[in-house]
Amino acid sequence: MPLVQRLRALSPACDRSGGITIEELALRQQITDAVVVASLDVSGVLAEIDYERGQILEARDLLSSARDRKINLLSMANIVAGTGSGILTNAMQFSDRTALAGDAVGVGGGAAGVVLSILGLRVQGGKGSLGVAPNMLAPLFGRKSEVRSIYPDEVWVYLNTAPATDPRIHVSWREELIAEWVKAGRIGPPDAPGSQKKIDLLTSRIAEHKRLPIDVLTDRTLMLVDLSARVALLNRDLGALLRAVTQLPATVPAKQ
């Protein structure tokens, strides 16, 4: 912004007869370079977020497949237990000597079916680790981050600044994101003691070797989607800045 303000002050004051000055050209080039560097930083952050999401989706798919296999096996066992006991019970009803035993078989088969159904409902799919994924949510909660998860200065300042163009938001993008996650039930209030365990899982590092359940993996990837959308807005604002600079009146050579 100091460069933009200097250029705004310089443009009307330049000597029109002398054309565009070296100082004005230098200022425009400095602003353009700064915008390009910041945009590349944004692209780098988005790439790291996408990489972490890819690792999470892979781990979640593996856990989902294992959970589905368990549910299918329990469902098949339930069908076999229910159908088999039903057939055996009916067959034993043909004789008075085996009728009582047949009733016991029917009750046992029904009880087995109930147990198998309960087990099927309680299948969670286990836990999995993320391998070499970064932890891009960690800086937002003040947790220790991987080397690849450190935000460039321009992006970090942007996330910690209230958007001037949106009068509905009076807090920083980071605070607004966290408030949205609390409202959606993905986390509890960040300062609450009961929220710390969930936040630890959402921001876990490779060295911690934490194994994450499917529900945490789902929340983590959805939070990364929200974070990615906010970071991408910086490119929109950088474009607006560069457009404003190009529209500043430049000095032009006087007609001879």
Residue, then its C-alpha position, 0 to 999 in steps of 0.5 A: m500500500p505505501l507503493v500504491q499511495r506513492l504512485r497515486a501521489l506521483s501520477p498527477a504531479c508528474d510533468r506532463s511534458g516530460g512523459i512518464t518518469i523513471e520513478e513512476l515506472a519503477l513504482r509500477q514494476q515494484i507493485t506488479d512484482a509484489v502482486v505476482v509473488a503474493s499470487l504465487d504464495v497463494s498458489g503454493v498454499l492452495a497446493e499444500i491444502d489440496y495435497e493434505r486433502g488428497q491424503i485424507l480422502e485416501a485414508r478415509d476411503l480405506l477406512s470406509s472400505a474396511r467398515d463396509r466389509k464388516i457391515n456386509l459380513l455382519s449382514m450376511a451372518n444376520i441373514v444366515a442366522g435368521t433364515g437358518s433358525g427359521i427353517l430349522t424351527n419350522a422343521m422341528q415343529f412337525s414332531d411334538r418331541t422336537a417342538l420345544a427344542g424348535d422354539a428354543v432354536g427360533v428364540g436363539g436365532g432371533a436373539a443372534g439376529v438382534v446381536l448381529s444388528i447391534l454390532g452392525l450399527r456400532v461398526q465405526g471403521g477403525k482409525g487411520s494415519l495420514g502418512v506424509a500429509p501437512n497440517m494446514l489447519a494447525p496455525l489457525f488454532g495456534r498448534k505446531s505445524e509442519v515445515r510445509s504448513i507455514y503460511p507465507d507472510e502475505v497469506w497469513v496477514y490476509l487471514n488475520t485481517a478483517p475483509a474491508t469489502d464485506p460490511r457483514i464481517h467485522v472479524s478476521w477471516r481466520e476468526e470467521l472461519i473458526a466461528e463457522w466451524v463451531k456453528a456447524g458442529r465440527i469443533g467446540p469453542p476453541d478455548a473450551p477444554g473439551s474441544q482440545k482433543k478434537i482440535d489436536l486430531l484435526t491439526s495432528r502432525i506426522a511425528e505424533h502418529k495419531r490415528l484418526p477416525i472417519d468422522v474426524l477425517t471427514d471434518r478435517t477435509l471439509m474444514l480444509v475446503d473452507l480454508s482453501a476457499r478463503v485463501a483463494l479470495l486473496n487472488r481476487d483482491l490481488g487482481a483488483l489491486l493490480r487493476a486499480v494500479t493499471q487504471l491510475p493515470a500515467t503521464v504521457p509525452a506532450k504532443q510536439 
